[in-house]
Amino acid sequence: MSMLSNVAAVIVTFNRSAKLSRVLDALAQQTVRPDTIYVIDNASTDDTEAVVRSKDIPEIRYVRLPKNIGGAGGFHEGMKVAYQNGADYLWISDDDAYPEPDALERLLHGIRDFEAHYQWRPSFACSRVEWIDGTICEMNIPAPVWDWPRFQSRETLYSLVVSCSFVSVLIPRWAVEMHGLPIADYFIWFDDAEYTRRIARSYPGIFVPDSRVTHDTPENKGVNFALVTEKSVWKFEYGARNETSFRRREQGLPGVAQFVYGVRAQMRAGGVPKHLQRRIWKAIWRGWRFRPEIMKL
């Protein structure tokens, strides 16, 4: 590592060995390489372990979990071990997201350049995430703050954001120390939005558009309850439960009511079958009572 900081990449994976192989190759080709690459394996049943161990990449540390605890649990465990082993920055991403060779270098430059210019410490820096055809990836668009262009100029293109996905986000050690880890009990969906919003209480994050990543998903669609199907409803149930829990904690009944109104409108617009709608409503009710632990370090 040539920039006088210890950077740990954290990749959570489950049964996607071919895509994970491409991710690891992309990490090894970074112009500024991570000091450590933690591969957190959620008890995969394919050849993930063999693929990881076949790589001639000395920075890799393979961690196999005893059972699948979801993306949220995997990022929780990976960030915890990276923090405990002294990482100054944690670079978080998925097992199907391929960074451009300078993606990490540009994130590091962005967060340090912003601090030097404006004397504020961004709580995270996130990349531009593109789909396989080069268009913006709908599910990975950061949420801006109200004054998002405050620091934009011809020299600096940073936008202030309040949340982003866990697809190429760089988190400084101080933010983890101050705000703790992602909520493991979320299992999947909304863990990244909750976490980045939580650490952004200190100061918003920055969107770094010249740090680019390709997200190799089957379709380029955002998270919209109009898209609930028999195949995807289980993920939407987690999302509904987790966001309801977050909104009750942060916004109380008005925030939950606003969320419920939006979910209802989306499902009606999408013609979601009644029996699937009922599953979402039950998940929202579970979320009202859901009080997951936030682990501090």
C-alpha positions in Angstrom: 0.0 0.0 0.0 1.6 3.3 -1.1 -0.7 5.9 0.5 0.4 5.4 4.2 -2.9 3.8 5.3 -4.0 0.3 5.9 -7.0 -0.5 3.6 -9.0 -3.7 4.0 -11.4 -4.8 1.3 -14.4 -6.8 2.6 -16.3 -9.0 0.1 -19.2 -11.1 1.2 -20.1 -14.0 -1.0 -22.5 -16.9 -1.4 -22.5 -19.4 -4.2 -21.2 -17.1 -6.9 -17.7 -18.4 -7.4 -17.3 -17.4 -11.0 -18.3 -13.8 -10.4 -16.2 -13.7 -7.2 -13.2 -14.9 -9.2 -13.6 -11.8 -11.4 -13.9 -9.5 -8.4 -10.7 -10.9 -6.8 -8.9 -10.4 -10.1 -10.1 -6.8 -10.3 -8.9 -6.2 -6.7 -5.5 -7.5 -7.5 -5.3 -5.1 -10.5 -6.0 -2.0 -8.5 -3.5 0.9 -9.0 -3.6 1.2 -5.2 -4.1 -2.4 -3.9 -5.8 -3.1 -0.6 -3.5 -4.3 2.1 -5.9 -7.1 3.0 -8.8 -8.7 1.1 -11.3 -10.4 3.5 -13.5 -12.9 1.6 -16.4 -13.7 3.9 -18.0 -16.9 2.7 -21.6 -17.3 3.9 -21.3 -21.1 4.0 -21.4 -21.5 0.2 -22.1 -25.0 -1.2 -20.3 -24.5 -4.6 -16.6 -24.4 -5.3 -16.1 -20.9 -3.7 -13.4 -22.0 -1.3 -11.4 -23.8 -4.0 -11.6 -20.8 -6.3 -10.4 -18.4 -3.6 -7.5 -20.7 -2.6 -6.4 -21.0 -6.2 -5.7 -17.3 -6.5 -2.1 -16.2 -6.3 -3.1 -13.0 -4.3 -1.3 -12.9 -1.0 -3.6 -10.2 0.4 -6.6 -12.6 0.6 -7.9 -13.8 3.9 -10.6 -16.4 3.5 -13.2 -16.6 6.3 -15.8 -19.3 6.0 -18.9 -18.8 8.2 -20.5 -21.9 9.8 -23.9 -20.9 8.3 -25.5 -18.4 5.9 -26.2 -15.3 8.0 -27.1 -13.1 4.9 -25.3 -10.2 3.4 -26.0 -8.1 6.6 -24.4 -10.7 8.8 -21.5 -11.2 6.5 -20.7 -7.5 6.3 -21.0 -7.3 10.1 -18.5 -10.1 10.6 -16.1 -8.9 7.8 -16.1 -5.3 9.0 -15.6 -6.4 12.6 -12.5 -8.5 11.8 -11.1 -5.8 9.5 -11.5 -3.2 12.3 -10.0 -5.5 14.9 -7.0 -6.1 12.7 -6.3 -2.4 12.5 -7.7 -1.2 9.1 -7.7 2.6 8.7 -10.2 2.3 5.8 -12.7 -0.5 5.0 -13.7 -0.9 1.3 -17.0 -2.7 1.2 -18.4 -4.4 -1.8 -20.4 -7.3 -3.3 -19.2 -10.6 -4.9 -20.6 -9.5 -8.3 -19.2 -6.0 -8.5 -16.1 -5.4 -10.6 -14.2 -2.2 -9.9 -12.2 -0.3 -12.5 -8.4 -0.5 -11.8 -8.3 3.0 -10.2 -11.6 2.7 -8.3 -10.0 2.4 -4.8 -7.3 5.1 -5.6 -10.0 7.6 -6.6 -12.1 6.9 -3.5 -9.0 7.4 -1.2 -8.1 10.6 -3.1 -11.7 11.8 -2.9 -12.1 11.4 0.9 -8.6 12.9 1.6 -9.0 15.7 -0.9 -12.4 16.7 0.5 -11.0 16.8 4.1 -8.0 18.9 2.9 -10.2 21.4 1.0 -13.1 21.8 3.4 -11.9 20.6 6.9 -14.9 18.3 7.1 -14.5 14.5 7.5 -16.9 12.6 5.2 -18.3 9.5 6.9 -17.9 7.5 3.7 -17.0 7.8 0.0 -18.9 5.8 -2.6 -18.3 5.0 -6.3 -20.5 5.4 -9.4 -22.0 2.0 -9.9 -22.9 1.0 -13.4 -24.8 -1.9 -14.9 -23.2 -4.2 -17.4 -24.3 -2.0 -20.3 -22.6 1.1 -18.8 -25.8 2.8 -17.7 -26.3 3.8 -14.0 -27.3 0.8 -11.8 -30.7 1.6 -10.5 -30.4 -0.3 -7.2 -27.1 1.4 -6.3 -28.0 5.1 -6.6 -26.9 7.1 -3.5 -29.4 9.3 -1.7 -28.4 13.0 -1.8 -28.7 15.4 1.1 -30.8 18.6 0.4 -27.8 20.7 -0.4 -25.9 18.0 -2.3 -24.0 20.3 -4.7 -22.7 22.6 -2.0 -19.0 21.7 -2.7 -19.2 21.1 -6.4 -16.9 23.1 -8.7 -14.9 22.7 -11.8 -12.1 21.2 -9.8 -14.2 19.0 -7.4 -17.2 17.1 -8.5 -18.2 15.6 -5.1 -21.8 15.4 -4.2 -22.9 15.1 -0.6 -25.0 11.9 0.1 -26.7 10.6 3.1 -26.7 6.9 2.2 -25.5 4.4 -0.4 -25.3 0.7 -1.1 -22.6 -1.7 0.0 -21.2 -1.8 -3.6 -17.9 0.0 -3.4 -18.1 2.2 -0.4 -15.0 3.3 1.5 -15.5 3.8 5.2 -12.9 5.4 7.5 -12.0 3.7 10.8 -13.3 6.6 12.9 -16.8 6.2 11.6 -16.9 2.5 12.6 -15.4 3.3 16.0 -18.0 6.0 16.6 -21.1 4.4 15.2 -20.5 0.6 15.4 -21.2 -2.1 12.8 -24.0 -2.9 10.4 -27.0 -4.6 11.9 -26.4 -8.4 11.5 -30.0 -9.3 12.3 -31.3 -7.6 9.2 -30.0 -10.6 7.2 -30.5 -9.0 3.8 -31.7 -5.7 2.4 -31.6 -2.2 3.9 -28.6 -3.0 6.0 -26.5 -0.7 3.8 -29.0 2.2 3.8 -29.4 2.0 7.6 -25.7 1.8 8.2 -24.6 4.7 6.0 -27.5 6.9 7.3 -26.3 6.1 10.8 -22.7 7.0 10.2 -23.8 10.1 8.2 -25.0 11.6 11.5 -21.4 12.8 12.0 -21.2 14.2 8.5 -22.6 13.1 5.1 -20.7 10.9 2.7 -19.4 11.9 -0.7 -20.2 10.5 -4.1 -17.0 10.2 -6.2 -18.2 9.8 -9.8 -14.8 9.0 -11.3 -14.5 5.9 -9.1 -16.4 3.4 -11.2 -17.7 -0.1 -10.6 -19.7 -2.5 -12.8 -22.5 -4.4 -10.9 -23.2 -7.7 -12.7 -26.9 -8.2 -11.8 -29.4 -10.1 -13.9 -31.6 -7.0 -14.4 -31.2 -3.3 -14.0 -34.0 -2.5 -11.6 -34.3 -0.6 -8.4 -36.0 -1.6 -5.2 -39.6 -1.0 -5.8 -42.5 -2.9 -4.2 -44.3 -2.8 -7.5 -41.8 -5.6 -8.5 -42.8 -8.1 -5.9 -43.2 -11.6 -7.3 -43.4 -15.2 -6.0 -39.6 -15.5 -6.6 -38.6 -12.2 -5.0 -41.1 -11.7 -2.2 -38.8 -13.2 0.5 -36.3 -10.4 -0.1 -39.0 -7.7 -0.1 -40.2 -9.1 3.2 -36.8 -8.5 4.8 -36.7 -5.1 3.2 -40.1 -4.2 4.5 -39.4 -5.4 8.0 -36.0 -3.8 8.2 -37.0 -0.4 6.9 -40.1 -0.3 9.1 -37.9 -1.0 12.1 -35.5 1.7 11.1 -38.2 4.3 10.5 -39.9 3.6 13.8 -36.5 4.1 15.6 -35.6 7.3 13.7 -38.9 8.9 12.7 -41.6 7.3 14.9 -45.1 6.7 13.7 -45.1 9.5 11.0 -42.1 7.9 9.3 -43.7 4.5 9.3 -47.0 5.8 8.0 -45.2 7.5 5.1 -43.4 4.2 4.3 -46.6 2.3 4.4 -48.4 4.7 2.1 -45.5 4.4 -0.4 -45.5 0.6 -0.3 -49.3 0.5 -0.8 -49.1 2.8 -3.8 -46.3 0.9 -5.4 -47.9 -2.5 -4.9 -51.2 -1.3 -6.3 -49.4 0.3 -9.3 -47.6 -3.0 -10.0 -50.7 -5.1 -9.7 -49.0 -7.3 -7.0 -51.3 -10.3 -6.1 -53.2 -10.0 -2.9 -51.6 -13.0 -1.2 -48.1 -11.4 -1.8 -49.3 -8.0 -0.5 -50.5 -9.8 2.7 -47.0 -11.1 3.2 -45.5 -7.6 2.9 -48.1 -6.2 5.4 -47.2 -9.0 7.8 -43.5 -8.1 7.4 -44.2 -4.5 8.1 -46.0 -5.5 11.3 -43.0 -7.6 12.3 -40.8 -4.6 11.6 -42.9 -2.4 14.0 -41.9 -4.7 16.8 -38.4 -5.5 15.6 -35.6 -4.0 17.8 -32.3 -5.4 16.4 -29.1 -4.7 18.3 -26.5 -2.2 17.1 -23.1 -3.5 18.0 -20.5 -0.9 19.1 -16.7 -1.6 19.1 
